Every structure is written in C-alpha cells, then in structure tokens.
C-alpha cells in the first residue's frame, strides 16, 4: 500500500517456531539506496528496526526472513509505503495443539531423537499423554519426562511409553506435577523420512466411578457436504466418523457434576464462539481405542433420586477430511 513505484520483495528460509506477520514501512522517502524503512514481525504492534537503508541486496530481518527492494518509475519510495506478508508453518509444532485433525506437525527428518517440550505455564498435575494420528513405527523408542525447569540432563520424572498404531493413550504411572514435560521419540528407521502427529495432549483426565450400560451403541455415519437427499453422487464425503453413544445409568452426584457442570460447559465455551473437541477413551485396556471429537446433544441428567442420575451420552468423532 502506498504511492511509491518501487517494491519490497520478501525471501529467506523461515527458522521460527510460530507463524508471524511481517510489516515493512518506509520511514524516510527517496530513491533506492536513500530511502529507509522500519519493520515488525508481530503485525506492527512493535518495530524491531527503524531507519534501515533500502538495498537491492537481501537484508536480514528475523528468523531467517530477508527483504530486498527494487526501483520503479519516478519516486521509488514515499513516506508510509507499506508491505505486509505472513509466514506460515504448514507442519509447525503449533499444529499439535490447534484441535484440528486436518493439520499436522512433521519433523524435517528422522535423524536422532526428536523432542517436544510442553510448557504448561505453571506447575500443573498431569495424568495422561495422548499422541494422535502419528506415523511412528513399532521400533520407535518413546519417552515422557517432566521437570521443574526446561533442562533435561537429569529430569525429575521419566518413563517409557508403549507403542500403539495410529493413536497412543498413555496414563502415567503416577500423577506428576511440573511446569515442563518433554516427549522424546527415536525412530530412525521410519520409511516416511519424517515423524508426524496431528494432535498432542498432556494433562489430566476424568474417569467416572460408574461404568456405562452394556447396551451402548457404536458405529459410523458419513459426514457429507452437498446434496444429501438419497446420497446423490454429487454429495462430497468429508469423512466417515465414529459415533459412540451410551447410557450412563445410576450416576452418583460426583460423576453427574463432573459431566454436567464441569466438562460439558468447558467444551461449549461461548467465549471462544466454537465448540471445543476433546478425547475420550472408551476402553482404556486398548491403548489406541481413542476418539477425538465432540459431545453431541445436551447434558441432561434424569433424576432417579436426589443423588442418583441417568445421563445419555452421544459422541461424534472429528475426522480428517477426505478432500
């Protein structure tokens, strides 16, 4: 945006770990080599460099990103000329916590141990780790460690994780309370040439004291886009998610409160304007029997007595779109 006839050309190889928006603004008008600019890598909230001389050779900004300038007809650069560009991490580590199975994180290679450090912000209690939609082979060595600092020479907690195909639900041998947790995977023989995960969860879990009824229902239902009448050929199949539906009968007050007053409101938080998917593990004896999706319908408990409740539960998997 602006009146100058010159241009700014971004380039380089991004080395950062989060997506960023760069802004370049001319802060002294003139021709190429005379005009100067300022730049920002946080969308213009702050500026890291000012009065930087324009040049036809690459100028390093941050995280491997460069810019160079080209001349135009007439005045090259006017005061306030502005360029905005954004760097995307198609397979960056932030994809692990976006609750979107259509994105994934990939490593650049499979050489040596690959590690991911999770900073929880403060010391929090962790009971479980879920590695969703991974490509690790059964020869992979997988460990989880916890520590009070981001230093891993001798972590205060460490244990091995048993491999399972596709998705791994691992329950820690005992609850651990630390600020930092680290996942480490060594899988040098992986034929893909990279390690992949769609989602990563590290935190607490809720286990009901009362099990569900034996007559639960489990199956699949096509997720379609387009003309759905009679499953016309024009319909676009987005996926075939699992449906998990059970009747939770004779729940005690503690289980009822956990489901109705705590979990359900957290999954449909109006402040974020979107439902938030979560993991459920119908059969904890099977490490990869994990469903990532939404709690459908309302959380309505029927009173049997003042302390005993019945609650129907319907869960729909959030699948990876087949597009």
N, C-alpha and C positions, 0 to 999 in steps of 0.2 A: 504494500500500500504506500502511495506517495507520488510525488511529481517528478522525481529524478528519472533519467533514462538508463542509468546503469543497473546492474543486477548483483545479487548476492547468491552464491552457489554453495550449499552445504555438502559435506562429504565426510570421509573418515570411516573408521570401524568403531562402533559404539562398544564401550567396555563397562558401562554402568550396570546396575542390577535392578533399577526401576525405570519405568517409562517416563520420559521427560518432554516438556515443551520448551523449545528454544525460541528466543526473541532477539533479533538484531535490529537496532535503531540508529540511524545516522544522527550524531550529536554535534557535528561540525560539517556544514555543507562544502561542496567543492568537487574537484575532479578526482579521478582515481589516483591514489597516492598522496592526496592532500586532505580529502575528507576523512573524518574519523567516525567511529561508531562505538556504541556500548552494547553489551549482550547479557542475556539472562538465560539460565537453564531451568527456571521454575515458573515459566509462563509470564514473566515480567514482574513478579512480586518483589524480587530483589535483583540487582545488577552486579555481576561479578567483575566486569571490566568496563572502563569508560575511556573515551578519547583514544581508542585503539586505531592506529593508522590503517586505512584501507590498502589492500595489496592484491595484485593478480596472482600471488602465490598463496598456498593454504596457510591459514592462521589457526592455531590450535585454541579451541575454547575450553572444553572439559570432557572428560570421559572418552577421549579419542575422537571427538567431533571437531571438524575443521570447517572453515568458510574461506572462500576467496571471492574477489569482486571483478566484475567486467565493466568496461566502458560502454557508453551509449552515444547517441547523437545529442549534442547540446550539453547542458549541465548534467554531469553524471549522477550526482547525489545532492538531494535537497534536505534541509533540516527536517527531521521527523520521518524520513523514509523508513519503512518498517517491513521486516520479513519475519514470518512465524513458521516454524516447522517442528514436527514432533518425531521422536524416536520411539519405535515400538519394539517390544521384546516378544516375538511370536512364541518363543519357547522359554521365556524367562521364569525365574523362580517364583515370581508373584502369581503365576498361573496356578500354583499349588493351593492357594487359599481364596480363589475367586468364586468357589462354589459353582463352577461351570464345567461340565464334562466335555464341552466342545473345545476347550482349550487344554493344553498340556505343557508340562515342563520337560525339556530334554537337556541332557548333558552334551558337551561338544564331542566327547569320545568316551571310551571305557577304560582308559589307562589309569591304573592305580585306584586307590579308594576315593569314592565320591562322597562328599559330606554336605549336609544341610543343617545349619544352625537355626533353631527356632527361639527367638527372643520373645518371651511372654510378657515383657514389660515390668513384671514384678514376680516374686516367688509365688507360684500357684501350684495347687495339687493336681497331679497328672496320674491317671489310672490306665489310659489306653492310647494306643497309636494305631491309626488306620492309614494304609498305603493303598490308594485306589487306582485301579486301571494301570498297573505297572507292566513292564516287559522283562523283569528280572528272570534269569534262568534259575533252574533248581540247583545250580552250582554256586549261586551267589552267597556271599557272607554278609549278613545284615545285623547291625547292632544299633541299639538306642542307648544314649548316655545322657546324664543330667549333671549340671554343675551350677554353682552359685555365681560363676563368672564365665565369660566367653574365653576360656582357656582349657585345653583338652589334653594336657600332658598326663594328668592323673585325675580324671573326673571322679566325683564323689559317688556316682552311680553309673553302672553299665551292665547291660545284659544282652544276650543274643536273641534274635527274632527268627522264628521258624518260617521258612519259605512256604508260600502257597500261591497257586496260579491266579493271575489276574488281580485279585484284591487280597490284602492281608489285614486282618484284625488281630492285634497283639495286645493282650492285657498284661500289664506289668506285674511282676511277682509280688510287689507291694507298692502302695501309693508312695509317690515321690514328689516332694515339694521343692522346686528350684525355679529360677528365672529362665535358665537356658537349658535346652535339650538339643541333642545332636543325633541325627540319623546318619549312619555310615553304611555304604554299600560298596562291596568289591565284586565285580562281575566281568572280569577281563575277557572272558570267552564269549560274551554276548555278540551274536552274529549281526545284530542291528547296527552295531557301531556306536550306539548311544544308549543311555538309560532313560526311561520315560516314566512319568507319573502324571495322572490327571488331577488328583487331589491328595492332600496330606492333612491329617487331623492328629493333634496331640493335646489331650485334655482329659476331663472327667467323663464318666458315663453314668447313666441311670439304669439300674436293674430292678424290676418290680419284684416285690416279695411274693406276689401271686402270679402264677403262670396263666397263659391264655387257655381257652377251651379247646378240646380236641377237634371240634368241628370247624376249625379255621379254613379259610379259602385262600388259595394261592394259584396264580396263573399269569396270563399275559393279555394285553389289549393294545391293538395297533394305535399309534399316535399319528393321526393323519392331518394333512393340510390340503384344502381344495374341496371339490365336490364329494361329499361323503355319502350321498344317497346311493344305496346299493353297492358301495365300494367301487365306484366307477373307475375305469382305468386312468382317468385324469387325476385321481387323488394322489397326492405326494405323501409317501410314507416317511415320517420323520424318525421313526423308531418303533420298537416293539417292547415297551416297558413291562416290567413285572408289576403285578398287583398283589398286595399282601393284605388280607382282611381277616381279622379275628374278633372274637367277642371276649372281652376281658370281664369275667364274671366274678362277683363276690370280692371286689377290691376293698381293701381297708382304706382308712382315711389317709394314711401316708401316701399310698400309691395314687389314690384319687387326686390329692393335692399336687403331687409331682407332675401328673399328666395334665390336669385341667388348669391349674393355677400357675405353673412354672414353665413347663415345656411348651405347651400349645401357644401361649402368648408370645414366647420368645421366637417361635417360628413364623408368626404372623405379626411382626412388629410394624405398626403403622408408621413409625418414624422413618423407616427406610423405603416405604411405599412398595415393597415387593415381599412376597413370601420367601423364607429362607430354608433351603433344603438341609437335611441332616442325614446321618447314617443310622440305620437300625441293623441289628444282628439277630435275626430270628432264632438261629441255632448256634450258640457260642462254641459248641463242640466241633463245628466246621469252620476253620479259620477264614475261608473266603466266601461264606454264605452271608454276604453283606449287601444291603440295598441302600443306595443313595437317592433320596427323593423327597417327596412332600407328604405330609399328613393331610389327607383329604377329609372334607366334611367337618362338621363342628365337633367340639369336645363336649358332648352331652352325656352326663352320668345320670343313670336312673337310680333312685333311692330304693334299696330293699329295706334298710333300716336307717337310722340316723348315722350309722358308722359303716355300713356295707353298701357297695355300689356296683352297678353293671355299666360297662362302657364299651360301645362298639368302636373299632379302630380300623381305618382304611388307609393304606399307604401306597403311593404310586411312585414307581421308580422314575428318576430323571435320567433318561438315556442319552447317549451320544447320537446326535442327529445323523441320519444316513443321507447326506447330501453331497 
